[in-house]
């Protein structure tokens, strides 16, 4: 909670995602950051909006800088606490809601352009 750093245990997964994305040109990647509903008010993160956006942005930067993904295909979105997967009624549920989601849009190249 209250942190936006890429966890070391996720680095291998992000490398794997990068390899898959890099095999298919023309993809667009959107990384969405989320938080639980526990209010935050720090100098670094005045609200859950900033925290969630920072989570997404840190993953975007990792994918571009370490994963070799074209930065022009990446975007980051922060949703704060407003799109929970589960009710924020328990510690375990709040942990589930603190997450990032990666969406990959595979744009198909028309057959005539493949020639």
Secondary structure, DSSP 8 states (H G I E B T S, - for coil): ----S--GGGHHHHHHHHHHHHTSTTEEEEEEEE--S-----SS-SSHHHHHHHHHHHHHHHHHHTT---GGGEEEEE-TTSS-SS-TTSHHHHHHHSEEEEEEEE----HHHH-
